[in-house]
Amino acid sequence: MNLKKYFADAGMKRTLIGVIIGNIFVGLGVGIFKLSMMGNDPFDGMNMALAEVTGIYYPVLQIIVNLLLFVIQILFGRRLIGFGTVINAFFLGYIATFFYNLLFGIVGEPQGFVLRLFIVFMGVLAISLGLSLYQTADLGVAPYDALALIINERFPKIQYFLARIMCDAICALICFLAGGIVGIGTLVSAFGFGPFIQFFNRTISEKILVKK
């Protein structure tokens, strides 16, 4: 592959930028969810809880877990590996931690149920926009996101939606057992992104990233 030609292509530059910006928004959303103290998405919530238990820095633990899942992705879902896989697996934990520390330093610990609920909603918007950009760019998926796709592909009777719920449920259970927060944010993450992602696909991502 001619890498110089690959990166010189204007369309490819857009998709690469889409992946990077998408993951920045996802990381922002994860940081916002953590700030709300109402639960994070199952996978990140699990890693945060395990980080607390083991004493391993959260971004580092996230990379370790992603590397383990990456083995499965290599064996059974190699077509799902790309630039987006690397960005998400190695940098998302650091992006989320950066934004959480930044926001906590600015606003401190939010007080009151209504305020925390509003923060969760803002997290949903940030993650949904990020996922929309990241998925529309179609340059590979994260090792965890690949799991449900691989299960659906290997066992067609298990629909993708059900496979994703199974993966999220296992992560949420581990998060709970490890002492993490499983709450409204966790439930919203598991079931509530779809409509917002579709909205951002239609209004932003497809207009920017999809070639006409």
C-alpha positions as CSV (number, residue, x, y, z in Angstrom):
1,M,0.0,0.0,0.0
2,N,1.3,3.5,-0.9
3,L,0.9,5.2,2.5
4,K,1.7,8.6,1.1
5,K,-1.0,8.3,-1.5
6,Y,-3.4,6.8,1.2
7,F,-3.0,9.8,3.5
8,A,-3.0,12.3,0.7
9,D,-6.5,11.4,-0.4
10,A,-8.9,14.1,0.7
11,G,-11.7,11.7,1.5
12,M,-9.4,9.6,3.6
13,K,-8.2,12.6,5.5
14,R,-11.8,13.4,6.4
15,T,-12.5,9.9,7.7
16,L,-9.3,9.9,9.7
17,I,-10.2,13.2,11.2
18,G,-13.8,11.9,11.8
19,V,-12.4,8.9,13.7
20,I,-10.1,11.1,15.9
21,I,-12.8,13.7,16.6
22,G,-15.4,11.0,17.2
23,N,-13.2,9.3,19.8
24,I,-12.6,12.7,21.5
25,F,-16.3,13.2,21.8
26,V,-16.8,9.7,23.2
27,G,-14.0,10.3,25.7
28,L,-15.7,13.6,26.7
29,G,-19.0,11.7,27.2
30,V,-17.3,9.0,29.3
31,G,-15.8,11.8,31.5
32,I,-19.1,13.5,31.8
33,F,-20.8,10.3,32.8
34,K,-18.2,9.7,35.5
35,L,-18.8,13.2,36.7
36,S,-22.5,12.6,37.1
37,M,-21.9,9.8,39.6
38,M,-24.9,8.0,38.1
39,G,-23.1,5.2,36.4
40,N,-21.0,4.9,33.2
41,D,-21.4,2.8,30.1
42,P,-21.0,-0.9,31.1
43,F,-17.5,-1.4,29.6
44,D,-15.9,1.8,30.8
45,G,-17.7,1.4,34.2
46,M,-16.3,-2.1,34.5
47,N,-12.8,-0.9,33.8
48,M,-13.0,2.0,36.2
49,A,-14.2,-0.3,38.9
50,L,-11.5,-2.8,38.2
51,A,-8.9,0.0,38.2
52,E,-10.1,1.0,41.7
53,V,-9.8,-2.6,43.0
54,T,-6.4,-3.4,41.4
55,G,-4.8,0.0,41.9
56,I,-3.9,0.1,38.2
57,Y,-4.3,3.5,36.5
58,Y,-7.6,3.4,34.6
59,P,-6.3,4.2,31.1
60,V,-3.6,1.5,31.5
61,L,-6.1,-1.1,32.7
62,Q,-8.4,-0.1,29.8
63,I,-5.5,-0.8,27.4
64,I,-4.8,-4.2,29.0
65,V,-8.4,-5.3,28.7
66,N,-8.5,-4.0,25.1
67,L,-5.4,-6.0,24.2
68,L,-7.0,-9.2,25.6
69,L,-10.2,-8.5,23.5
70,F,-8.0,-7.6,20.6
71,V,-6.8,-11.2,20.5
72,I,-10.4,-12.3,19.9
73,Q,-10.8,-9.6,17.2
74,I,-7.7,-10.9,15.4
75,L,-8.8,-14.5,15.5
76,F,-12.5,-14.0,14.6
77,G,-13.0,-10.4,13.3
78,R,-9.9,-9.3,11.5
79,R,-12.0,-7.3,9.0
80,L,-13.2,-5.1,11.9
81,I,-9.6,-3.9,12.6
82,G,-8.5,-0.5,11.4
83,F,-7.3,2.9,12.4
84,G,-10.3,3.4,14.6
85,T,-9.5,0.2,16.5
86,V,-6.1,1.6,17.5
87,I,-7.3,5.1,18.5
88,N,-10.2,3.7,20.6
89,A,-8.2,0.9,22.3
90,F,-5.1,2.9,23.3
91,F,-6.3,6.5,23.7
92,L,-9.9,6.5,24.9
93,G,-9.1,6.0,28.5
94,Y,-6.6,8.9,28.5
95,I,-9.1,11.1,26.7
96,A,-11.9,10.3,29.2
97,T,-9.6,10.9,32.2
98,F,-8.4,14.2,30.8
99,F,-11.9,15.5,30.4
100,Y,-13.1,14.2,33.8
101,N,-10.2,15.9,35.6
102,L,-10.8,19.1,33.6
103,L,-14.5,19.2,34.3
104,F,-14.2,18.2,38.0
105,G,-11.6,20.9,38.4
106,I,-14.1,23.4,36.9
107,V,-17.4,22.5,38.5
108,G,-16.5,20.1,41.3
109,E,-18.8,17.3,42.4
110,P,-22.4,18.0,41.1
111,Q,-25.1,18.3,43.7
112,G,-28.7,17.3,43.3
113,F,-30.5,14.7,41.3
114,V,-31.8,17.1,38.6
115,L,-28.3,18.5,37.9
116,R,-26.8,15.0,37.7
117,L,-29.5,13.9,35.4
118,F,-28.8,16.8,33.1
119,I,-25.1,15.9,33.1
120,V,-26.0,12.4,32.1
121,F,-28.1,13.8,29.2
122,M,-25.1,15.9,28.1
123,G,-22.9,12.8,28.2
124,V,-25.4,10.9,26.0
125,L,-25.2,13.7,23.4
126,A,-21.4,13.7,23.5
127,I,-21.0,10.0,23.2
128,S,-23.8,9.7,20.5
129,L,-22.1,12.3,18.4
130,G,-18.7,10.6,18.9
131,L,-20.0,7.2,18.0
132,S,-21.8,8.6,15.0
133,L,-18.6,10.1,13.6
134,Y,-16.5,7.1,14.6
135,Q,-18.8,4.5,13.1
136,T,-19.7,6.5,9.9
137,A,-15.9,6.8,9.2
138,D,-15.9,3.0,9.0
139,L,-12.2,2.6,9.7
140,G,-12.4,-0.2,12.2
141,V,-14.1,-0.7,15.5
142,A,-12.9,-1.0,19.1
143,P,-12.2,-4.6,20.4
144,Y,-15.2,-4.4,22.8
145,D,-17.5,-3.1,20.1
146,A,-16.4,-5.9,17.8
147,L,-17.5,-8.6,20.3
148,A,-21.2,-8.3,19.6
149,L,-20.5,-8.2,15.8
150,I,-18.4,-11.4,16.1
151,I,-21.0,-13.2,18.2
152,N,-23.7,-12.3,15.7
153,E,-21.5,-13.4,12.8
154,R,-20.5,-16.7,14.4
155,F,-24.0,-17.4,15.8
156,P,-26.5,-15.9,13.4
157,K,-29.5,-16.9,15.6
158,I,-28.2,-14.4,18.2
159,Q,-29.1,-11.0,16.8
160,Y,-26.6,-8.2,17.2
161,F,-28.8,-6.2,19.6
162,L,-29.1,-9.3,21.9
163,A,-25.4,-10.0,21.7
164,R,-24.6,-6.4,22.7
165,I,-27.0,-6.6,25.6
166,M,-25.3,-9.8,26.7
167,C,-21.9,-8.2,26.6
168,D,-23.1,-5.1,28.4
169,A,-24.9,-7.1,31.1
170,I,-21.7,-9.1,31.8
171,C,-19.7,-5.9,32.1
172,A,-22.3,-4.2,34.3
173,L,-22.3,-7.3,36.6
174,I,-18.5,-7.2,36.9
175,C,-18.7,-3.5,37.5
176,F,-21.2,-4.0,40.3
177,L,-19.3,-6.9,41.9
178,A,-16.1,-4.8,41.8
179,G,-17.9,-2.0,43.7
180,G,-18.5,0.3,40.8
181,I,-21.6,2.4,40.1
182,V,-24.4,0.8,38.1
183,G,-27.2,3.4,37.7
184,I,-29.2,5.5,35.3
185,G,-26.1,6.3,33.2
186,T,-25.4,2.6,32.8
187,L,-29.0,1.9,31.6
188,V,-29.0,4.9,29.3
189,S,-25.7,3.7,27.8
190,A,-27.1,0.2,27.2
191,F,-30.3,1.2,25.6
192,G,-30.5,5.0,24.8
193,F,-27.9,5.8,22.3
194,G,-29.6,4.5,19.2
195,P,-32.0,7.4,18.4
196,F,-29.4,10.1,19.0
197,I,-26.8,8.3,16.9
198,Q,-29.3,8.1,14.0
199,F,-30.0,11.8,14.4
200,F,-26.3,12.7,14.3
201,N,-25.7,10.3,11.4
202,R,-28.4,12.1,9.3
203,T,-27.6,15.7,10.3
204,I,-23.8,15.7,10.7
205,S,-21.7,12.5,10.1
206,E,-23.1,11.4,6.7
207,K,-22.9,14.9,5.3
208,I,-19.3,15.3,6.3
209,L,-17.8,11.8,5.9
210,V,-19.8,9.9,3.3
211,K,-18.7,10.5,-0.3
212,K,-21.5,11.6,-2.6
